[in-house]
């Protein structure tokens, strides 16, 4: 494969993985290749990263794809490797240049024939910062990670390598060596644990990288690239989000909450004049002989709108409900007053669970145990809207923005459109964010179109679409 083909394939793989790369940026990367030493792999990586990566969150996916398209080593084809092997026990050093290169980097340890205790001793040195981690990882994958699948094909796995060497079990031994009689439990131990832990993660990543490289050689780079890279955080569907993603999303949600409050404030001010400023109007009329040709109005005071969040917390949208709680936390700092309500087939106010500084997971646990949101356990939007209007109708007023979050699936129950229409009529603004794709609206028990005739409904499956919704409010 030529360098041009690799460049084009790499840029296309980045786009398929969700990283925004424009044609102009692809050309910039191609021009950067003219001024770097292509033999220096890390210089090549830096040139691509400088021209193609826009945000730190994109870097892990970029690095994974770069290692596939520009690998640090290549493995000889199985047929050639078998032809070179002598009769008798398999010697992996004859087929893998990475293993051959590791001979000089393993401090006298032959990765193809050394005993397991010797390999673990060498790994301990690498975890403490010795050079040769990548070459050692390639040698270990060659020795432990290969399993025969069919004639001419191999399967490669990270788990057998990590199970054989068990790097986590070296922690106690390395701590004893590093501390060398120092007091345990203090700052020195914390620093040592972090250092060793970083080394273990580097080894695991090096093993995973080499396994992906070998699988790509067997199955094709394009095929493995589609499954090896997770979409960027802002493109992960709310319905598939994990707890680790929620922690990272906190940094994304607060700027969005500020922008949402600003957009709603601008909408409140658009098209409305302030009160007449009589004094400035008379002063301006002196230049025209006392004729008030220019009328001056007092600027309207910025209005911090009130917000009511009505959130579906049923099991079908549990991950989305976690995200909406994060959003509600952030919105409380931007609006004059925020009231949050959760529902399944009845509704209850859950604002009391959003105490400043509390953990989102703990809030969800308390809410599930204490809030009155479930009668029979099946989502019923119509009954929830009716109960909301009956119990909390005064929460929605002329200064209120109503935000409904849910998938509009009501288990074939009456939709209570008239009740919802009355709530929308009382509110200043009303919006509905639906975490399901538009293609799934009105399928099964979905009432998306029916509710969409009353409240403007917007597909909101990830942070990118939420950002677009906020920008469109202006």
Backbone torsions as a table, in degrees:
resi	resn	phi	psi	omega
1	UNK	NA	128.7	-178.9
2	UNK	-73.8	165.2	178.9
3	UNK	-62.2	-38.3	178.9
4	UNK	-62.7	-43.2	179.6
5	UNK	-63.7	-40.1	178.1
6	UNK	-64.9	-41.1	179.2
7	UNK	-61.1	-49.0	-178.9
8	UNK	-63.5	-44.0	179.8
9	UNK	-64.0	-39.2	179.8
10	UNK	-64.6	-44.5	179.6
11	UNK	-64.5	-41.6	178.4
12	UNK	-64.3	-38.2	178.9
13	UNK	-65.3	-37.6	176.5
14	UNK	-61.1	-43.6	179.9
15	UNK	-64.8	-42.5	179.7
16	UNK	-64.3	-28.3	178.9
17	UNK	-81.3	-1.9	177.0
18	UNK	98.6	2.0	178.3
19	UNK	-84.5	125.5	-177.6
20	UNK	-73.7	111.8	177.7
21	UNK	-129.1	114.6	-178.6
22	UNK	-83.9	161.8	175.3
23	UNK	-57.3	-37.6	179.5
24	UNK	-64.5	-38.5	178.3
25	UNK	-68.9	-34.8	174.9
26	UNK	-63.1	-38.6	176.5
27	UNK	-67.7	-38.8	176.8
28	UNK	-60.3	-40.7	178.6
29	UNK	-64.4	-40.0	178.6
30	UNK	-63.4	-39.7	178.3
31	UNK	-66.6	-34.3	179.9
32	UNK	-64.8	-27.3	179.8
33	UNK	-66.6	-19.9	-179.1
34	UNK	-76.2	-17.1	-173.7
35	UNK	-116.1	8.1	177.1
36	UNK	-118.2	157.5	176.5
37	UNK	-80.4	110.4	-176.2
38	UNK	-65.5	-19.7	177.5
39	UNK	-75.5	-19.2	176.7
40	UNK	-90.6	100.6	-172.6
41	UNK	-63.1	-39.3	-179.4
42	UNK	-70.3	-30.5	173.9
43	UNK	-66.6	-39.9	176.7
44	UNK	-63.3	-42.9	177.3
45	UNK	-60.8	-44.4	-179.4
46	UNK	-63.8	-38.1	179.1
47	UNK	-64.5	-44.5	178.0
48	UNK	-65.3	-42.9	-178.3
49	UNK	-63.8	-39.9	-178.0
50	UNK	-66.3	-28.2	-176.6
51	UNK	-99.9	-19.2	-172.6
52	UNK	-117.2	-24.3	-174.7
53	UNK	-95.4	122.0	-176.2
54	UNK	-98.0	-28.6	-174.7
55	UNK	-134.5	149.7	178.3
56	UNK	-57.9	-31.4	-178.7
57	UNK	-67.6	-17.8	178.6
58	UNK	-82.7	-14.2	-170.3
59	UNK	-65.4	-42.2	179.4
60	UNK	-58.0	-45.1	178.0
61	UNK	-64.2	-39.5	177.5
62	UNK	-60.6	-46.9	-177.9
63	UNK	-63.4	-40.2	-179.8
64	UNK	-63.0	-43.1	-179.8
65	UNK	-71.6	-36.2	178.0
66	UNK	-61.9	-41.3	179.8
67	UNK	-66.0	-25.3	176.6
68	UNK	-78.2	-43.1	-175.1
69	UNK	-84.9	-24.0	178.5
70	UNK	-131.7	70.1	-173.5
71	UNK	-68.8	154.2	178.6
72	UNK	-74.5	-21.1	-179.8
73	UNK	-152.3	161.5	175.8
74	UNK	-127.7	154.5	-178.7
75	UNK	-109.1	140.9	177.9
76	UNK	-64.5	149.1	177.8
77	UNK	-58.1	150.0	-177.9
78	UNK	-55.3	-38.6	-178.5
79	UNK	-63.4	-44.9	179.1
80	UNK	-66.0	-37.1	-179.4
81	UNK	-66.0	-40.5	179.6
82	UNK	-67.9	-35.1	-179.2
83	UNK	-67.5	-31.3	-177.6
84	UNK	-84.8	-16.7	-175.8
85	UNK	-75.1	133.1	174.7
86	UNK	-75.0	164.0	177.6
87	UNK	-66.0	144.8	-179.7
88	UNK	112.0	-158.6	-176.6
89	UNK	-59.5	145.5	-178.4
90	UNK	-69.6	133.1	177.2
91	UNK	-115.5	98.9	-174.2
92	UNK	-64.2	-16.4	-177.0
93	UNK	-69.0	-19.9	-178.2
94	UNK	-77.0	-16.2	-173.9
95	UNK	-112.1	-21.1	-172.3
96	UNK	-115.4	114.3	177.1
97	UNK	-60.3	-30.8	178.8
98	UNK	-64.2	-37.2	178.2
99	UNK	-70.1	-40.5	178.9
100	UNK	-61.1	-41.5	179.0
101	UNK	-65.2	-27.7	-176.2
102	UNK	-74.6	-12.0	-179.9
103	UNK	-59.5	-37.9	-177.5
104	UNK	-84.7	-3.7	-174.2
105	UNK	-112.9	1.7	-174.6
106	UNK	-108.9	19.7	172.5
107	UNK	53.8	47.6	176.6
108	UNK	86.7	-3.9	179.7
109	UNK	-90.2	123.1	177.3
110	UNK	-87.4	110.6	-174.2
111	UNK	-66.4	-18.4	-179.0
112	UNK	-83.3	-26.2	-174.3
113	UNK	-126.1	-8.7	-176.0
114	UNK	-65.9	150.4	175.9
115	UNK	-70.9	160.0	-178.6
116	UNK	-59.9	-42.4	177.3
117	UNK	-58.7	-37.0	178.2
118	UNK	-66.6	-39.2	178.6
119	UNK	-65.7	-39.4	178.6
120	UNK	-67.9	-33.7	175.6
121	UNK	-64.1	-42.1	178.8
122	UNK	-66.6	-39.2	177.3
123	UNK	-62.4	-38.8	177.8
124	UNK	-59.7	-41.0	177.3
125	UNK	-62.9	-41.4	-179.4
126	UNK	-66.8	-35.6	179.5
127	UNK	-66.9	-22.9	178.9
128	UNK	-91.4	3.5	173.3
129	UNK	114.8	3.7	177.5
130	UNK	-66.5	155.1	-178.1
131	UNK	-81.6	153.4	176.7
132	UNK	107.7	16.8	-177.4
133	UNK	-60.4	-48.1	-175.4
134	UNK	-64.9	-44.1	179.6
135	UNK	-64.6	-39.8	178.6
136	UNK	-64.5	-41.7	178.8
137	UNK	-62.5	-40.9	178.1
138	UNK	-63.2	-40.4	178.8
139	UNK	-65.0	-38.7	180.0
140	UNK	-70.0	-35.6	175.1
141	UNK	-64.8	-41.8	178.2
142	UNK	-61.7	-37.5	-176.2
143	UNK	-83.2	-43.3	-172.4
144	UNK	-109.2	-20.7	-169.8
145	UNK	-91.2	-2.3	-174.8
146	UNK	-97.5	135.5	174.2
147	UNK	-135.1	132.8	-178.8
148	UNK	-68.6	133.3	179.5
149	UNK	-108.4	-50.3	179.9
150	UNK	-157.9	166.5	179.7
151	UNK	-55.6	123.7	179.3
152	UNK	86.0	-1.3	-179.0
153	UNK	-130.6	150.1	179.3
154	UNK	-129.9	148.8	169.9
155	UNK	-105.5	140.9	-177.6
156	UNK	-123.4	137.1	-176.6
157	UNK	-139.4	146.9	175.4
158	UNK	-81.8	-33.7	-171.9
159	UNK	-58.9	-45.2	179.9
160	UNK	-61.1	-33.5	179.0
161	UNK	-66.2	-49.8	-177.8
162	UNK	-68.1	-31.7	178.0
163	UNK	-69.9	-38.9	-178.3
164	UNK	-69.2	-43.5	-175.8
165	UNK	-90.6	-25.1	175.5
166	UNK	45.8	65.1	-175.4
167	UNK	-63.2	-28.7	-179.1
168	UNK	-63.8	-29.7	-177.7
169	UNK	-75.5	-5.1	177.3
170	UNK	-86.7	-4.3	-173.8
171	UNK	-59.8	-50.5	-176.5
172	UNK	-62.3	-42.9	179.9
173	UNK	-63.6	-44.2	-178.6
174	UNK	-68.7	-36.7	176.9
175	UNK	-61.3	-41.3	179.3
176	UNK	-63.1	-39.1	179.5
177	UNK	-69.6	-42.0	-176.1
178	UNK	-71.3	-44.3	-176.6
179	UNK	-73.1	-36.0	174.5
180	UNK	49.4	55.2	176.1
181	UNK	90.2	-3.3	178.0
182	UNK	-71.0	162.6	-178.0
183	UNK	-66.6	133.5	179.8
184	UNK	-83.1	152.3	176.5
185	UNK	89.5	-2.8	-179.2
186	UNK	-95.8	-163.4	-178.1
187	UNK	-64.4	-37.2	-179.0
188	UNK	-60.0	-40.6	179.2
189	UNK	-68.3	-38.7	178.6
190	UNK	-62.5	-43.2	179.1
191	UNK	-64.1	-41.4	-179.6
192	UNK	-65.9	-42.7	178.4
193	UNK	-60.9	-41.5	179.7
194	UNK	-65.7	-41.4	179.9
195	UNK	-62.5	-46.6	-179.6
196	UNK	-67.8	-40.7	178.4
197	UNK	-60.8	-39.8	177.1
198	UNK	-63.6	-38.5	178.0
199	UNK	-64.8	-40.8	177.7
200	UNK	-62.1	-43.1	179.4
201	UNK	-65.2	-37.9	178.0
202	UNK	-63.3	-40.1	178.5
203	UNK	-65.4	-44.9	179.4
204	UNK	-61.2	-41.3	178.1
205	UNK	-66.2	-38.8	178.2
206	UNK	-64.1	-40.4	177.3
207	UNK	-64.1	-47.1	-179.7
208	UNK	-61.7	-38.8	179.6
209	UNK	-63.1	-43.8	-178.8
210	UNK	-70.5	-35.3	176.3
211	UNK	-62.6	-44.7	177.8
212	UNK	-61.2	-39.8	179.8
213	UNK	-61.3	-44.7	-178.0
214	UNK	-68.1	-38.3	177.2
215	UNK	-65.4	-39.4	178.5
216	UNK	-63.0	-36.6	177.3
217	UNK	-66.0	-32.4	-179.9
218	UNK	-80.3	-43.3	-170.5
219	UNK	-108.1	-11.3	-176.6
220	UNK	106.6	139.1	-176.4
221	UNK	-65.1	-43.1	-175.7
222	UNK	-59.8	-38.4	-177.2
223	UNK	-67.6	-47.1	-178.2
224	UNK	-72.4	-28.6	-178.6
225	UNK	-64.0	-32.6	-177.9
226	UNK	-68.0	-28.3	-177.0
227	UNK	-105.5	-11.7	-174.4
228	UNK	-85.7	-20.1	-173.2
229	UNK	-115.9	126.9	175.7
230	UNK	-82.6	144.2	178.5
231	UNK	-58.6	154.4	175.3
232	UNK	-56.9	155.4	-174.4
233	UNK	-55.1	-41.0	-176.6
234	UNK	-71.4	-8.4	178.6
235	UNK	-110.3	4.9	177.0
236	UNK	-78.0	128.9	-179.5
237	UNK	-61.6	137.7	177.9
238	UNK	-59.2	-32.8	-177.9
239	UNK	-73.2	-10.7	-179.7
240	UNK	-120.4	17.5	-173.4
241	UNK	-79.2	150.0	-179.4
242	UNK	-106.9	170.9	179.7
243	UNK	-65.1	-37.8	177.0
244	UNK	-62.5	-37.1	177.6
245	UNK	-65.7	-36.6	179.9
246	UNK	-62.0	-38.9	178.1
247	UNK	-61.6	-43.3	179.7
248	UNK	-70.9	-28.7	-177.6
249	UNK	-70.4	-19.3	-178.6
250	UNK	-58.2	-35.7	179.0
251	UNK	-70.2	-25.2	-178.6
252	UNK	-85.3	-29.0	-171.0
253	UNK	-75.4	-40.3	-174.7
254	UNK	-62.5	-45.1	174.4
255	UNK	-60.7	-36.3	177.9
256	UNK	-65.4	-38.7	178.9
257	UNK	-63.8	-41.5	178.1
258	UNK	-62.7	-43.3	179.8
259	UNK	-67.1	-37.2	178.3
260	UNK	-63.1	-44.6	178.3
261	UNK	-62.7	-40.5	179.3
262	UNK	-65.0	-41.2	-179.3
263	UNK	-65.1	-43.2	179.5
264	UNK	-66.1	-34.2	177.3
265	UNK	-65.3	-42.9	178.2
266	UNK	-61.5	-42.2	179.7
267	UNK	-63.6	-36.0	178.6
268	UNK	-64.9	-32.1	-175.5
269	UNK	-88.5	-23.0	-175.3
270	UNK	-64.3	132.1	174.9
271	UNK	80.5	6.8	-180.0
272	UNK	-120.0	126.5	176.5
273	UNK	-87.4	152.2	173.9
274	UNK	-80.5	-177.7	179.7
275	UNK	-71.6	155.0	-179.4
276	UNK	-65.0	130.0	174.1
277	UNK	-95.3	92.0	-172.4
278	UNK	-62.0	-44.5	-176.3
279	UNK	-61.5	-47.0	-179.4
280	UNK	-70.9	-29.3	177.4
281	UNK	-67.5	-43.9	178.6
282	UNK	-64.5	-40.4	179.5
283	UNK	-62.7	-41.1	179.2
284	UNK	-67.6	-25.8	-178.4
285	UNK	-75.8	-14.9	-179.6
286	UNK	-63.1	-30.1	179.4
287	UNK	-74.4	-11.1	178.9
288	UNK	-120.4	29.8	175.9
289	UNK	73.0	29.1	179.1
290	UNK	85.2	1.3	178.4
291	UNK	-88.8	119.2	-176.2
292	UNK	-75.7	75.3	179.2
293	UNK	-72.3	-28.6	-179.3
294	UNK	-113.8	122.4	178.0
295	UNK	-98.9	125.6	-178.4
296	UNK	-107.2	128.8	178.1
297	UNK	-106.8	148.9	174.4
298	UNK	-71.9	137.5	178.7
299	UNK	-65.9	141.2	178.4
300	UNK	-72.6	142.2	177.0
301	UNK	-70.3	138.6	177.8
302	UNK	-56.4	134.9	-176.8
303	UNK	-106.6	122.3	173.6
304	UNK	-90.8	105.2	-173.4
305	UNK	-70.8	157.4	173.6
306	UNK	-88.7	154.0	-174.9
307	UNK	-133.9	135.2	172.5
308	UNK	-119.6	122.4	179.4
309	UNK	-108.3	123.0	179.5
310	UNK	-114.4	110.5	-165.3
311	UNK	-121.0	128.5	172.5
312	UNK	-76.1	119.7	-178.9
313	UNK	-115.1	24.9	178.8
314	UNK	-71.3	166.8	-176.3
315	UNK	-62.3	-29.4	-177.0
316	UNK	-66.2	-22.2	179.9
317	UNK	-127.9	35.2	-174.7
318	UNK	-60.5	-43.6	-179.9
319	UNK	-65.5	-39.3	177.9
320	UNK	-65.1	-37.0	178.3
321	UNK	-63.5	-37.8	175.5
322	UNK	-59.4	-43.3	-179.9
323	UNK	-66.2	-39.4	179.9
324	UNK	-64.1	-31.8	174.9
325	UNK	-65.4	-41.4	174.5
326	UNK	-58.6	-44.4	-179.5
327	UNK	-64.3	-39.3	179.1
328	UNK	-64.9	-41.1	174.9
329	UNK	-54.2	-48.2	-176.3
330	UNK	-68.8	-36.1	-177.2
331	UNK	-69.5	-26.5	-178.9
332	UNK	-60.5	-27.8	-178.7
333	UNK	-80.7	-14.1	-172.6
334	UNK	-107.7	-20.9	-176.5
335	UNK	-108.7	153.2	179.5
336	UNK	-61.9	-35.2	-178.5
337	UNK	-155.0	130.3	178.7
338	UNK	-124.5	127.7	173.7
339	UNK	-123.2	128.8	-177.0
340	UNK	-113.8	139.2	-179.3
341	UNK	-132.4	133.9	176.3
342	UNK	-112.9	151.5	-178.9
343	UNK	-151.9	153.3	165.8
344	UNK	-122.9	-73.4	169.8
345	UNK	-121.4	1.6	165.7
346	UNK	-146.2	175.5	-168.5
347	UNK	-126.9	149.2	176.8
348	UNK	-147.9	149.9	177.4
349	UNK	-78.9	130.8	-177.5
350	UNK	-116.9	14.3	179.2
351	UNK	-59.6	-32.5	-175.7
352	UNK	-64.8	-18.8	-179.9
353	UNK	-84.1	-10.9	-176.1
354	UNK	-93.2	55.8	177.2
355	UNK	-73.8	140.4	-177.5
356	UNK	-56.9	133.1	177.0
357	UNK	85.9	-4.8	-179.5
358	UNK	-77.5	156.5	-179.5
359	UNK	-80.5	140.3	-177.4
360	UNK	-63.5	-42.0	-179.3
361	UNK	-63.6	-41.3	177.6
362	UNK	-64.7	-39.2	178.1
363	UNK	-62.5	-41.2	178.1
364	UNK	-64.1	-40.1	179.4
365	UNK	-64.0	-46.3	178.1
366	UNK	-63.1	-42.3	-178.6
367	UNK	-61.7	-42.9	-179.8
368	UNK	-63.8	-36.5	-175.8
369	UNK	-82.4	-32.6	-169.7
370	UNK	-109.0	-28.7	-174.3
371	UNK	-76.7	148.3	-179.7
372	UNK	-97.3	84.8	-176.6
373	UNK	-123.6	-3.5	-173.3
374	UNK	-129.5	129.0	170.2
375	UNK	-103.1	-61.4	-176.8
376	UNK	-114.1	-4.3	174.9
377	UNK	92.2	0.8	179.9
378	UNK	-115.1	133.6	-175.6
379	UNK	-58.4	133.2	178.9
380	UNK	-142.5	93.9	-177.8
381	UNK	-64.2	-40.8	-177.1
382	UNK	-60.6	-48.7	-179.6
383	UNK	-66.1	-36.9	179.0
384	UNK	-63.9	-42.0	178.8
385	UNK	-65.0	-40.3	180.0
386	UNK	-65.4	-42.8	178.4
387	UNK	-66.0	-37.0	177.5
388	UNK	-62.7	-46.8	179.8
389	UNK	-63.4	-33.0	-178.6
390	UNK	-75.7	-42.9	-173.2
391	UNK	-94.5	-33.3	-172.8
392	UNK	-129.0	29.4	-177.9
393	UNK	-58.6	-31.4	-178.7
394	UNK	-73.2	-7.0	179.4
395	UNK	-71.3	-23.8	-178.1
396	UNK	-103.5	124.2	-179.4
397	UNK	-145.5	-172.6	-176.3
398	UNK	-66.0	-15.5	177.4
399	UNK	-101.4	6.9	-170.3
400	UNK	-101.3	137.2	167.8
401	UNK	-102.4	125.1	-177.5
402	UNK	-99.8	124.8	179.9
403	UNK	-122.3	115.8	-179.4
404	UNK	-105.9	131.7	-176.9
405	UNK	-125.4	114.4	-179.5
406	UNK	174.0	170.2	-175.2
407	UNK	-93.4	1.3	176.2
408	UNK	62.3	27.0	176.4
409	UNK	-101.9	115.6	-168.6
410	UNK	-116.6	18.9	176.0
411	UNK	55.5	39.8	174.6
412	UNK	61.2	27.7	177.4
413	UNK	-93.6	160.5	179.2
414	UNK	-57.5	137.6	-173.2
415	UNK	-79.6	-16.7	-177.7
416	UNK	55.6	51.4	-178.6
417	UNK	-65.1	-35.9	-179.0
418	UNK	-64.3	-40.5	178.2
419	UNK	-64.1	-44.6	178.6
420	UNK	-63.9	-38.9	179.5
421	UNK	-62.6	-37.5	177.5
422	UNK	-67.2	-38.2	177.1
423	UNK	-63.8	-42.8	-179.5
424	UNK	-66.0	-36.7	-179.8
425	UNK	-65.0	-33.2	179.6
426	UNK	-76.4	-26.9	-174.8
427	UNK	-82.7	156.0	174.5
428	UNK	-71.5	-46.2	177.1
429	UNK	-136.4	154.7	175.6
430	UNK	-144.1	135.3	179.7
431	UNK	-140.9	148.4	178.1
432	UNK	-126.3	125.0	176.3
433	UNK	-109.0	122.6	-176.1
434	UNK	-111.3	122.4	-177.0
435	UNK	-78.8	-2.8	179.9
436	UNK	-90.9	150.5	174.5
437	UNK	-62.7	148.9	-179.7
438	UNK	-57.6	-32.6	-178.9
439	UNK	-62.9	-19.9	179.8
440	UNK	-98.3	-2.9	176.9
441	UNK	-67.1	144.9	178.9
442	UNK	66.0	16.5	172.7
443	UNK	-101.5	142.6	-179.3
444	UNK	62.7	-125.7	-176.2
445	UNK	-95.6	17.3	-178.8
446	UNK	-74.1	134.9	176.9
447	UNK	-115.6	32.6	-173.0
448	UNK	-59.1	-48.1	-177.4
449	UNK	-67.0	-38.7	179.3
450	UNK	-62.6	-47.5	178.2
451	UNK	-70.0	-29.2	179.2
452	UNK	-66.3	-21.6	175.6
453	UNK	-74.3	-16.8	-179.0
454	UNK	-102.4	-43.6	-178.8
455	UNK	-122.4	129.9	175.3
456	UNK	-57.1	119.1	-176.1
457	UNK	-104.7	137.4	-176.4
458	UNK	-130.3	132.6	172.7
459	UNK	-65.7	128.3	-178.0
460	UNK	-142.2	83.6	-175.5
461	UNK	-97.2	-14.8	-176.6
462	UNK	-156.6	178.6	-177.0
463	UNK	-66.1	-34.1	179.1
464	UNK	-60.4	-45.3	179.9
465	UNK	-70.6	-33.2	175.1
466	UNK	-64.3	-40.5	177.8
467	UNK	-63.1	-41.2	178.1
468	UNK	-63.9	-38.3	176.8
469	UNK	-62.0	-42.9	179.3
470	UNK	-63.6	-41.9	-179.3
471	UNK	-66.8	-34.6	-177.9
472	UNK	-73.9	-10.5	179.4
473	UNK	-70.6	-20.1	-177.4
474	UNK	-69.0	NA	NA
